[in-house]
Amino acid sequence: MDRYMPVTGIDCTIPSLLIDTQAPLDVLHETAAYRIRTATQLLESYASSEGVHSELARVLVISLRDGCDLMDVVGRRLRGQLSA
């Protein structure tokens, strides 16, 4: 695996956003968790509105919230391993 991997969300010939694949696991985890929490919060705001897509947003928020909870557990365990 190359040290620097371009993020897949941006399709361009010269990537400017890269992931350091050798960064500490707790740093990679916290960055991923932050991005997922941000998307979850945005989707929650859609879910609280009225409209055709709000029901779908509510269903998606449940899965994302569960994923955030799981990421929190993994993060605590990673930090515990690093401090031991």
Backbone as XML, in Angstrom:
<?xml version="1.0"?>
<chain id="A" units="angstrom">
  <residue number="1" name="MET">
    <atom name="N" x="0.854" y="-1.177" z="0.000"/>
    <atom name="CA" x="0.000" y="0.000" z="0.000"/>
    <atom name="C" x="0.899" y="1.239" z="0.000"/>
  </residue>
  <residue number="2" name="ASP">
    <atom name="N" x="0.547" y="2.186" z="-0.866"/>
    <atom name="CA" x="1.284" y="3.446" z="-0.900"/>
    <atom name="C" x="1.051" y="4.218" z="0.388"/>
  </residue>
  <residue number="3" name="ARG">
    <atom name="N" x="2.040" y="5.033" z="0.774"/>
    <atom name="CA" x="1.913" y="5.806" z="2.009"/>
    <atom name="C" x="0.739" y="6.783" z="1.926"/>
  </residue>
  <residue number="4" name="TYR">
    <atom name="N" x="0.608" y="7.478" z="0.821"/>
    <atom name="CA" x="-0.456" y="8.468" z="0.687"/>
    <atom name="C" x="-1.487" y="7.994" z="-0.329"/>
  </residue>
  <residue number="5" name="MET">
    <atom name="N" x="-2.730" y="7.983" z="0.092"/>
    <atom name="CA" x="-3.826" y="7.503" z="-0.732"/>
    <atom name="C" x="-4.813" y="8.655" z="-0.944"/>
  </residue>
  <residue number="6" name="PRO">
    <atom name="N" x="-5.178" y="8.951" z="-2.183"/>
    <atom name="CA" x="-6.154" y="10.025" z="-2.390"/>
    <atom name="C" x="-7.533" y="9.623" z="-1.875"/>
  </residue>
  <residue number="7" name="VAL">
    <atom name="N" x="-8.269" y="10.599" z="-1.353"/>
    <atom name="CA" x="-9.639" y="10.316" z="-0.932"/>
    <atom name="C" x="-10.458" y="9.979" z="-2.168"/>
  </residue>
  <residue number="8" name="THR">
    <atom name="N" x="-11.380" y="9.050" z="-2.031"/>
    <atom name="CA" x="-12.136" y="8.572" z="-3.189"/>
    <atom name="C" x="-13.319" y="9.466" z="-3.546"/>
  </residue>
  <residue number="9" name="GLY">
    <atom name="N" x="-13.695" y="10.369" z="-2.676"/>
    <atom name="CA" x="-14.849" y="11.219" z="-2.934"/>
    <atom name="C" x="-14.606" y="12.302" z="-3.964"/>
  </residue>
  <residue number="10" name="ILE">
    <atom name="N" x="-13.355" y="12.517" z="-4.335"/>
    <atom name="CA" x="-13.025" y="13.562" z="-5.297"/>
    <atom name="C" x="-12.313" y="12.895" z="-6.469"/>
  </residue>
  <residue number="11" name="ASP">
    <atom name="N" x="-12.913" y="12.990" z="-7.634"/>
    <atom name="CA" x="-12.359" y="12.358" z="-8.822"/>
    <atom name="C" x="-11.629" y="13.406" z="-9.663"/>
  </residue>
  <residue number="12" name="CYS">
    <atom name="N" x="-10.304" y="13.413" z="-9.560"/>
    <atom name="CA" x="-9.528" y="14.348" z="-10.367"/>
    <atom name="C" x="-8.183" y="13.706" z="-10.718"/>
  </residue>
  <residue number="13" name="THR">
    <atom name="N" x="-7.509" y="14.257" z="-11.690"/>
    <atom name="CA" x="-6.256" y="13.661" z="-12.148"/>
    <atom name="C" x="-5.092" y="13.958" z="-11.202"/>
  </residue>
  <residue number="14" name="ILE">
    <atom name="N" x="-5.131" y="15.093" z="-10.514"/>
    <atom name="CA" x="-4.085" y="15.431" z="-9.547"/>
    <atom name="C" x="-4.750" y="15.615" z="-8.186"/>
  </residue>
  <residue number="15" name="PRO">
    <atom name="N" x="-4.762" y="14.563" z="-7.357"/>
    <atom name="CA" x="-5.451" y="14.673" z="-6.065"/>
    <atom name="C" x="-4.733" y="15.642" z="-5.124"/>
  </residue>
  <residue number="16" name="SER">
    <atom name="N" x="-5.521" y="16.408" z="-4.387"/>
    <atom name="CA" x="-4.939" y="17.337" z="-3.414"/>
    <atom name="C" x="-5.283" y="16.950" z="-1.980"/>
  </residue>
  <residue number="17" name="LEU">
    <atom name="N" x="-6.267" y="16.075" z="-1.802"/>
    <atom name="CA" x="-6.605" y="15.579" z="-0.472"/>
    <atom name="C" x="-6.146" y="14.132" z="-0.376"/>
  </residue>
  <residue number="18" name="LEU">
    <atom name="N" x="-5.227" y="13.891" z="0.542"/>
    <atom name="CA" x="-4.622" y="12.570" z="0.667"/>
    <atom name="C" x="-4.770" y="12.048" z="2.086"/>
  </residue>
  <residue number="19" name="ILE">
    <atom name="N" x="-4.802" y="10.737" z="2.210"/>
    <atom name="CA" x="-4.817" y="10.067" z="3.512"/>
    <atom name="C" x="-3.438" y="9.477" z="3.737"/>
  </residue>
  <residue number="20" name="ASP">
    <atom name="N" x="-2.850" y="9.780" z="4.886"/>
    <atom name="CA" x="-1.561" y="9.182" z="5.259"/>
    <atom name="C" x="-1.850" y="7.795" z="5.822"/>
  </residue>
  <residue number="21" name="THR">
    <atom name="N" x="-1.604" y="6.760" z="5.041"/>
    <atom name="CA" x="-1.932" y="5.393" z="5.453"/>
    <atom name="C" x="-1.067" y="4.907" z="6.608"/>
  </residue>
  <residue number="22" name="GLN">
    <atom name="N" x="-0.005" y="5.641" z="6.936"/>
    <atom name="CA" x="0.857" y="5.252" z="8.047"/>
    <atom name="C" x="0.624" y="6.099" z="9.297"/>
  </residue>
  <residue number="23" name="ALA">
    <atom name="N" x="-0.401" y="6.937" z="9.270"/>
    <atom name="CA" x="-0.746" y="7.728" z="10.451"/>
    <atom name="C" x="-1.188" y="6.786" z="11.565"/>
  </residue>
  <residue number="24" name="PRO">
    <atom name="N" x="-1.048" y="7.198" z="12.816"/>
    <atom name="CA" x="-1.487" y="6.344" z="13.930"/>
    <atom name="C" x="-2.973" y="5.992" z="13.800"/>
  </residue>
  <residue number="25" name="LEU">
    <atom name="N" x="-3.316" y="4.761" z="14.189"/>
    <atom name="CA" x="-4.700" y="4.292" z="14.062"/>
    <atom name="C" x="-5.691" y="5.176" z="14.798"/>
  </residue>
  <residue number="26" name="ASP">
    <atom name="N" x="-5.313" y="5.676" z="15.969"/>
    <atom name="CA" x="-6.260" y="6.513" z="16.705"/>
    <atom name="C" x="-6.534" y="7.821" z="15.970"/>
  </residue>
  <residue number="27" name="VAL">
    <atom name="N" x="-5.555" y="8.339" z="15.260"/>
    <atom name="CA" x="-5.744" y="9.569" z="14.492"/>
    <atom name="C" x="-6.640" y="9.294" z="13.282"/>
  </residue>
  <residue number="28" name="LEU">
    <atom name="N" x="-6.378" y="8.213" z="12.571"/>
    <atom name="CA" x="-7.222" y="7.839" z="11.437"/>
    <atom name="C" x="-8.655" y="7.600" z="11.893"/>
  </residue>
  <residue number="29" name="HIS">
    <atom name="N" x="-8.800" y="6.896" z="13.005"/>
    <atom name="CA" x="-10.136" y="6.608" z="13.537"/>
    <atom name="C" x="-10.874" y="7.886" z="13.899"/>
  </residue>
  <residue number="30" name="GLU">
    <atom name="N" x="-10.217" y="8.792" z="14.617"/>
    <atom name="CA" x="-10.885" y="10.013" z="15.054"/>
    <atom name="C" x="-11.285" y="10.878" z="13.865"/>
  </residue>
  <residue number="31" name="THR">
    <atom name="N" x="-10.457" y="10.921" z="12.831"/>
    <atom name="CA" x="-10.789" y="11.686" z="11.638"/>
    <atom name="C" x="-12.009" y="11.088" z="10.941"/>
  </residue>
  <residue number="32" name="ALA">
    <atom name="N" x="-12.034" y="9.770" z="10.804"/>
    <atom name="CA" x="-13.189" y="9.103" z="10.177"/>
    <atom name="C" x="-14.443" y="9.312" z="11.017"/>
  </residue>
  <residue number="33" name="ALA">
    <atom name="N" x="-14.325" y="9.170" z="12.324"/>
    <atom name="CA" x="-15.479" y="9.337" z="13.209"/>
    <atom name="C" x="-16.037" y="10.757" z="13.104"/>
  </residue>
  <residue number="34" name="TYR">
    <atom name="N" x="-15.162" y="11.746" z="13.021"/>
    <atom name="CA" x="-15.608" y="13.142" z="12.898"/>
    <atom name="C" x="-16.404" y="13.338" z="11.619"/>
  </residue>
  <residue number="35" name="ARG">
    <atom name="N" x="-15.890" y="12.804" z="10.509"/>
    <atom name="CA" x="-16.579" y="12.959" z="9.225"/>
    <atom name="C" x="-17.951" y="12.282" z="9.261"/>
  </residue>
  <residue number="36" name="ILE">
    <atom name="N" x="-18.025" y="11.106" z="9.862"/>
    <atom name="CA" x="-19.292" y="10.373" z="9.932"/>
    <atom name="C" x="-20.273" y="11.101" z="10.850"/>
  </residue>
  <residue number="37" name="ARG">
    <atom name="N" x="-19.788" y="11.624" z="11.981"/>
    <atom name="CA" x="-20.673" y="12.384" z="12.881"/>
    <atom name="C" x="-21.225" y="13.623" z="12.190"/>
  </residue>
  <residue number="38" name="THR">
    <atom name="N" x="-20.404" y="14.308" z="11.415"/>
    <atom name="CA" x="-20.849" y="15.500" z="10.706"/>
    <atom name="C" x="-21.959" y="15.161" z="9.715"/>
  </residue>
  <residue number="39" name="ALA">
    <atom name="N" x="-21.767" y="14.103" z="8.945"/>
    <atom name="CA" x="-22.798" y="13.685" z="7.988"/>
    <atom name="C" x="-24.069" y="13.258" z="8.720"/>
  </residue>
  <residue number="40" name="THR">
    <atom name="N" x="-23.916" y="12.603" z="9.847"/>
    <atom name="CA" x="-25.067" y="12.169" z="10.632"/>
    <atom name="C" x="-25.862" y="13.369" z="11.136"/>
  </residue>
  <residue number="41" name="GLN">
    <atom name="N" x="-25.175" y="14.386" z="11.625"/>
    <atom name="CA" x="-25.861" y="15.574" z="12.123"/>
    <atom name="C" x="-26.610" y="16.298" z="11.009"/>
  </residue>
  <residue number="42" name="LEU">
    <atom name="N" x="-26.014" y="16.362" z="9.833"/>
    <atom name="CA" x="-26.704" y="16.983" z="8.697"/>
    <atom name="C" x="-27.952" y="16.189" z="8.328"/>
  </residue>
  <residue number="43" name="LEU">
    <atom name="N" x="-27.818" y="14.869" z="8.284"/>
    <atom name="CA" x="-28.957" y="14.025" z="7.952"/>
    <atom name="C" x="-30.044" y="14.122" z="9.023"/>
  </residue>
  <residue number="44" name="GLU">
    <atom name="N" x="-29.649" y="14.283" z="10.288"/>
    <atom name="CA" x="-30.637" y="14.464" z="11.358"/>
    <atom name="C" x="-31.444" y="15.734" z="11.149"/>
  </residue>
  <residue number="45" name="SER">
    <atom name="N" x="-30.804" y="16.775" z="10.643"/>
    <atom name="CA" x="-31.555" y="18.008" z="10.399"/>
    <atom name="C" x="-32.577" y="17.802" z="9.285"/>
  </residue>
  <residue number="46" name="TYR">
    <atom name="N" x="-32.231" y="17.015" z="8.263"/>
    <atom name="CA" x="-33.210" y="16.676" z="7.226"/>
    <atom name="C" x="-34.340" y="15.825" z="7.800"/>
  </residue>
  <residue number="47" name="ALA">
    <atom name="N" x="-33.991" y="14.902" z="8.680"/>
    <atom name="CA" x="-34.993" y="14.001" z="9.257"/>
    <atom name="C" x="-35.999" y="14.752" z="10.118"/>
  </residue>
  <residue number="48" name="SER">
    <atom name="N" x="-35.585" y="15.848" z="10.725"/>
    <atom name="CA" x="-36.496" y="16.594" z="11.596"/>
    <atom name="C" x="-37.432" y="17.509" z="10.810"/>
  </residue>
  <residue number="49" name="SER">
    <atom name="N" x="-37.186" y="17.662" z="9.518"/>
    <atom name="CA" x="-38.061" y="18.503" z="8.697"/>
    <atom name="C" x="-39.224" y="17.668" z="8.157"/>
  </residue>
  <residue number="50" name="GLU">
    <atom name="N" x="-40.172" y="18.337" z="7.614"/>
    <atom name="CA" x="-41.310" y="17.658" z="6.990"/>
    <atom name="C" x="-41.044" y="17.545" z="5.498"/>
  </residue>
  <residue number="51" name="GLY">
    <atom name="N" x="-41.463" y="16.457" z="4.907"/>
    <atom name="CA" x="-41.298" y="16.315" z="3.463"/>
    <atom name="C" x="-41.144" y="14.866" z="3.068"/>
  </residue>
  <residue number="52" name="VAL">
    <atom name="N" x="-41.053" y="14.663" z="1.790"/>
    <atom name="CA" x="-40.988" y="13.316" z="1.226"/>
    <atom name="C" x="-39.744" y="12.578" z="1.695"/>
  </residue>
  <residue number="53" name="HIS">
    <atom name="N" x="-38.629" y="13.260" z="1.765"/>
    <atom name="CA" x="-37.360" y="12.606" z="2.069"/>
    <atom name="C" x="-37.075" y="12.484" z="3.570"/>
  </residue>
  <residue number="54" name="SER">
    <atom name="N" x="-37.886" y="13.100" z="4.400"/>
    <atom name="CA" x="-37.604" y="13.079" z="5.833"/>
    <atom name="C" x="-37.715" y="11.675" z="6.423"/>
  </residue>
  <residue number="55" name="GLU">
    <atom name="N" x="-38.644" y="10.863" z="5.934"/>
    <atom name="CA" x="-38.783" y="9.493" z="6.450"/>
    <atom name="C" x="-37.554" y="8.661" z="6.105"/>
  </residue>
  <residue number="56" name="LEU">
    <atom name="N" x="-37.071" y="8.780" z="4.883"/>
    <atom name="CA" x="-35.846" y="8.074" z="4.490"/>
    <atom name="C" x="-34.672" y="8.555" z="5.332"/>
  </residue>
  <residue number="57" name="ALA">
    <atom name="N" x="-34.590" y="9.857" z="5.556"/>
    <atom name="CA" x="-33.516" y="10.405" z="6.379"/>
    <atom name="C" x="-33.569" y="9.839" z="7.788"/>
  </residue>
  <residue number="58" name="ARG">
    <atom name="N" x="-34.765" y="9.683" z="8.356"/>
    <atom name="CA" x="-34.902" y="9.119" z="9.703"/>
    <atom name="C" x="-34.369" y="7.696" z="9.758"/>
  </residue>
  <residue number="59" name="VAL">
    <atom name="N" x="-34.682" y="6.903" z="8.736"/>
    <atom name="CA" x="-34.203" y="5.516" z="8.693"/>
    <atom name="C" x="-32.675" y="5.486" z="8.577"/>
  </residue>
  <residue number="60" name="LEU">
    <atom name="N" x="-32.120" y="6.328" z="7.739"/>
    <atom name="CA" x="-30.666" y="6.368" z="7.568"/>
    <atom name="C" x="-29.956" y="6.848" z="8.828"/>
  </residue>
  <residue number="61" name="VAL">
    <atom name="N" x="-30.568" y="7.786" z="9.532"/>
    <atom name="CA" x="-29.964" y="8.301" z="10.765"/>
    <atom name="C" x="-29.805" y="7.182" z="11.794"/>
  </residue>
  <residue number="62" name="ILE">
    <atom name="N" x="-30.752" y="6.283" z="11.875"/>
    <atom name="CA" x="-30.658" y="5.173" z="12.839"/>
    <atom name="C" x="-29.386" y="4.372" z="12.597"/>
  </residue>
  <residue number="63" name="SER">
    <atom name="N" x="-29.136" y="3.990" z="11.353"/>
    <atom name="CA" x="-27.927" y="3.215" z="11.038"/>
    <atom name="C" x="-26.663" y="4.022" z="11.292"/>
  </residue>
  <residue number="64" name="LEU">
    <atom name="N" x="-26.677" y="5.288" z="10.910"/>
    <atom name="CA" x="-25.494" y="6.112" z="11.135"/>
    <atom name="C" x="-25.229" y="6.320" z="12.615"/>
  </residue>
  <residue number="65" name="ARG">
    <atom name="N" x="-26.265" y="6.552" z="13.404"/>
    <atom name="CA" x="-26.081" y="6.712" z="14.853"/>
    <atom name="C" x="-25.499" y="5.436" z="15.463"/>
  </residue>
  <residue number="66" name="ASP">
    <atom name="N" x="-26.011" y="4.275" z="15.055"/>
    <atom name="CA" x="-25.449" y="3.003" z="15.538"/>
    <atom name="C" x="-23.973" y="2.906" z="15.164"/>
  </residue>
  <residue number="67" name="GLY">
    <atom name="N" x="-23.646" y="3.277" z="13.925"/>
    <atom name="CA" x="-22.256" y="3.259" z="13.487"/>
    <atom name="C" x="-21.391" y="4.216" z="14.298"/>
  </residue>
  <residue number="68" name="CYS">
    <atom name="N" x="-21.922" y="5.388" z="14.621"/>
    <atom name="CA" x="-21.184" y="6.344" z="15.458"/>
    <atom name="C" x="-20.928" y="5.763" z="16.845"/>
  </residue>
  <residue number="69" name="ASP">
    <atom name="N" x="-21.928" y="5.100" z="17.413"/>
    <atom name="CA" x="-21.751" y="4.474" z="18.725"/>
    <atom name="C" x="-20.657" y="3.414" z="18.674"/>
  </residue>
  <residue number="70" name="LEU">
    <atom name="N" x="-20.672" y="2.605" z="17.602"/>
    <atom name="CA" x="-19.632" y="1.583" z="17.450"/>
    <atom name="C" x="-18.254" y="2.216" z="17.277"/>
  </residue>
  <residue number="71" name="MET">
    <atom name="N" x="-18.180" y="3.291" z="16.503"/>
    <atom name="CA" x="-16.899" y="3.980" z="16.319"/>
    <atom name="C" x="-16.401" y="4.555" z="17.647"/>
  </residue>
  <residue number="72" name="ASP">
    <atom name="N" x="-17.298" y="5.026" z="18.500"/>
    <atom name="CA" x="-16.894" y="5.528" z="19.812"/>
    <atom name="C" x="-16.263" y="4.422" z="20.650"/>
  </residue>
  <residue number="73" name="VAL">
    <atom name="N" x="-16.857" y="3.236" z="20.612"/>
    <atom name="CA" x="-16.310" y="2.102" z="21.368"/>
    <atom name="C" x="-14.921" y="1.730" z="20.843"/>
  </residue>
  <residue number="74" name="VAL">
    <atom name="N" x="-14.798" y="1.656" z="19.528"/>
    <atom name="CA" x="-13.494" y="1.328" z="18.922"/>
    <atom name="C" x="-12.463" y="2.384" z="19.303"/>
  </residue>
  <residue number="75" name="GLY">
    <atom name="N" x="-12.849" y="3.654" z="19.252"/>
    <atom name="CA" x="-11.933" y="4.731" z="19.619"/>
    <atom name="C" x="-11.468" y="4.632" z="21.056"/>
  </residue>
  <residue number="76" name="ARG">
    <atom name="N" x="-12.379" y="4.338" z="21.978"/>
    <atom name="CA" x="-11.987" y="4.186" z="23.384"/>
    <atom name="C" x="-11.014" y="3.031" z="23.554"/>
  </residue>
  <residue number="77" name="ARG">
    <atom name="N" x="-11.272" y="1.922" z="22.852"/>
    <atom name="CA" x="-10.381" y="0.773" z="22.960"/>
    <atom name="C" x="-9.013" y="1.069" z="22.355"/>
  </residue>
  <residue number="78" name="LEU">
    <atom name="N" x="-8.987" y="1.781" z="21.238"/>
    <atom name="CA" x="-7.705" y="2.155" z="20.634"/>
    <atom name="C" x="-6.908" y="3.056" z="21.570"/>
  </residue>
  <residue number="79" name="ARG">
    <atom name="N" x="-7.568" y="4.050" z="22.146"/>
    <atom name="CA" x="-6.877" y="4.948" z="23.077"/>
    <atom name="C" x="-6.394" y="4.195" z="24.301"/>
  </residue>
  <residue number="80" name="GLY">
    <atom name="N" x="-7.172" y="3.209" z="24.753"/>
    <atom name="CA" x="-6.756" y="2.390" z="25.897"/>
    <atom name="C" x="-5.529" y="1.561" z="25.583"/>
  </residue>
  <residue number="81" name="GLN">
    <atom name="N" x="-5.459" y="1.021" z="24.381"/>
    <atom name="CA" x="-4.277" y="0.248" z="23.977"/>
    <atom name="C" x="-3.046" y="1.120" z="23.868"/>
  </residue>
  <residue number="82" name="LEU">
    <atom name="N" x="-3.227" y="2.342" z="23.405"/>
    <atom name="CA" x="-2.082" y="3.249" z="23.243"/>
    <atom name="C" x="-1.549" y="3.743" z="24.571"/>
  </residue>
  <residue number="83" name="SER">
    <atom name="N" x="-2.437" y="3.901" z="25.567"/>
    <atom name="CA" x="-1.993" y="4.407" z="26.858"/>
    <atom name="C" x="-1.450" y="3.294" z="27.760"/>
  </residue>
  <residue number="84" name="ALA">
    <atom name="N" x="-1.718" y="2.032" z="27.393"/>
    <atom name="CA" x="-1.243" y="0.898" z="28.217"/>
    <atom name="C" x="0.215" y="0.597" z="27.975"/>
  </residue>
</chain>
